[in-house]
Amino acid sequence: MSCDTCQPLQPLVACLTNLTIGTTTHLSTGLKVYVENLGTGKITVFDVTSTGGGEIIVSAFTWLPNVAFKIWATLVNQTSIDDTIVITLNDGVTTMSCGTFTPRAVFDSTGARESVRGQKLIKV
């Protein structure tokens, strides 16, 4: 896996509860989703199970605003974090082995931070 092959993705709202990464052909399957902070190199791993329809959803993660992240997934039993699975983005057409995005802090008119219940990765 190389940064050169990662799909550029639209920015996300930094304060969100669920992120739908996309879908996989591995239905109801244990996966590991990796999120790398490209500023520090820190990688956080999430153990998730894809839905019966193949959706990959990550929840309960604090996205730092204005920091670039790389995201990818593997089957739970892979021995290398570089053995990525193919993810179809939420447009139903674009596929990726990894993607890059930058969250943004969004505030309402009173200055309170906006929170989004769920968001989906979308290509640039």
Rosetta blueprint (number, residue, H / E / L):
1 M L
2 S L
3 C H
4 D H
5 T H
6 C L
7 Q E
8 P E
9 L E
10 Q L
11 P L
12 L E
13 V E
14 A L
15 C L
16 L E
17 T E
18 N E
19 L E
20 T E
21 I E
22 G E
23 T E
24 T L
25 T L
26 H L
27 L L
28 S L
29 T L
30 G E
31 L E
32 K E
33 V E
34 Y E
35 V E
36 E E
37 N E
38 L L
39 G L
40 T L
41 G L
42 K L
43 I E
44 T E
45 V E
46 F E
47 D E
48 V E
49 T E
50 S L
51 T L
52 G L
53 G L
54 G L
55 E E
56 I E
57 I E
58 V E
59 S E
60 A L
61 F L
62 T L
63 W L
64 L L
65 P L
66 N L
67 V L
68 A L
69 F E
70 K E
71 I E
72 W E
73 A E
74 T E
75 L E
76 V L
77 N L
78 Q L
79 T L
80 S L
81 I L
82 D L
83 D L
84 T E
85 I L
86 V L
87 I E
88 T E
89 L L
90 N L
91 D L
92 G L
93 V L
94 T L
95 T E
96 M E
97 S L
98 C E
99 G E
100 T E
101 F E
102 T L
103 P E
104 R E
105 A L
106 V L
107 F E
108 D L
109 S L
110 T L
111 G L
112 A L
113 R E
114 E L
115 S L
116 V E
117 R E
118 G E
119 Q E
120 K E
121 L L
122 I L
123 K E
124 V L
